[in-house]
């Protein structure tokens, strides 16, 4: 596939926003660029644990997604998957907007390493993580929301 990088990045953004799981994370946004991704999510009490702060599962999702899409920005032929992810939670958040920034650290033929940092609205680091990502054999074009299909055109 010879998709221009910017076109691939826009397709990845559309894929992210159209995923079913995003119905649970309404209001999130994503910006993908070369080896980097930034995701924002307004804090909502629906993400809180019993002590009224963001649950770690939300931290994980934002960190994993930011690192994942940083790697995906470099892989324009096939879908990738997370093979492992290490997360470190530093401080609670219960208001504002969360911002996750993912960047690629290491590239090999089939294994990529990326890191992500999660910030609160004041720019204070609240969590970070490092993940490993692998190529699959599934072409991006086979994914329903990667390619914009109009009418009966494929």
KALIN-V300148 format. One record per helix or strand of 3 or more residues. SS is the DSSP state (alpha for helix, beta for strand). FROM is the first residue (numbers start at 0). LEN is the number of residues. If there is no record, write none. Layout:
ss:SS from:FROM len:LEN
ss:SS from:FROM len:LEN
//
This chain:
ss:alpha from:4 len:14
ss:alpha from:19 len:5
ss:beta from:28 len:5
ss:beta from:35 len:7
ss:alpha from:44 len:3
ss:alpha from:55 len:17
ss:beta from:77 len:12
ss:beta from:96 len:11
ss:beta from:110 len:9
ss:beta from:124 len:15
ss:alpha from:139 len:3
//
